[in-house]
Amino acid sequence: MNPPILLKLLAQLNRSGLVQSGRSISEMCRDLGCSTWSLGRWVAAKQNGGTLTEAKTLAAETPDQREVRRLRQENDCLRRQRDILKKALAIVSDGNLNSASNL
């Protein structure tokens, strides 16, 4: 999740009182679309008097560095998808060759 969007979401959580609403973290995560680990950490930080801020490493990044990081993540995702498709094609191709040789 994008850190600036995340900070807005956390501010909304605090204003709406969801942190003290008694709802379970897993219920809130389903509604918000984030992981239970992340939300649990943010709620604990807020309850302990901590502030919810953007990670220092992300705050120090320039827009160009963020774009490079995003493109690298996208590239990794595309590589994994390509590898899965290659494996699926190999499985399907082997199946077709075996069935054709049985005729």
N, C-alpha and C positions, 0 to 999 in steps of 0.2 A: 504494500500500500504506500502511496506517495506520502512522504513526511509532512508537507504542509497540509494536505487533506487530512492526515491523521491528527494533526494538532487541532484542526477545526472540529473534527469528530469528537476528540477528547473534551474540548471546551463545551461542546453541545451535551456530552454525557454529564459533565459536571453541572451545567445549568439546569438540565432536566431532572437532576436528582437520581438518575439511573444507578449511580454508584451506591446510593443508600436506599434504593427502592426495594431491596430484598430479593430481586430476581437473581437467578444463578448466572454465573459468568458464561456458562455454555449457552444459555438462552440468549443473552445479549450478543454473544459472538455470532450466533445464527442470524440474528437480526441485522448485525452490523457488517457481517462478511469478513471477520478477522479471526485470527487464531486465539484459542483459549489461553495459550501461554502468554501472548502479547497483552491481551486485555487483563489477565490476572496480574501481570507485572505492573501495568499502569494503575490499576485499582489499588494495589498494595502501596505503590509509590505515593499515590494521592492520599491514602489513609494515613501514611506515616509522615505527612506534612511535606513531602517532596513536591517539586514542580515538574510539570510535564513539558519537556522541551525537546526540540529536535536533537538528534544525536550529534555530538561534536564533530565527528568525521563528515557527516552529511552537511552540516552547517558551514564547514570550511571549504566545501567543494565549490568550484566555479560552475556556471551553467554548462560550459564546454565539458568539464570533467563529468558532470551528471549525465550529459548526453552520451559520452563515450561509455560510461558504465552501463547505461540503459541499452546501448547498441550491443555491447558485449554479452549482456544477459539475453537479449533477443537472439543473438547469434548462437549462443549455447543451446537455447531452447530449439532453434531450428535444426541444429546438428542432431540433437536427440531425436527429434521427430523424423528426420531423414534416416537415421540409423534404424528406427523402429519400422519405417516403411520398407527399407531394404530387406530387413529380416522377414517381414510379412510377405514381400514379393518372392523371396527365396522359398518360403514355406509353400506358398500357393503354386509356384512354378514346379517344385518337386512333386507336389500332389498331382498336377496335371500331366507331367511326364509319366508317372507311375500308372495312372489310369489309362493313358493312351497306349502304353506298352502291353496292357492286359487284353486289348482287343484282338 
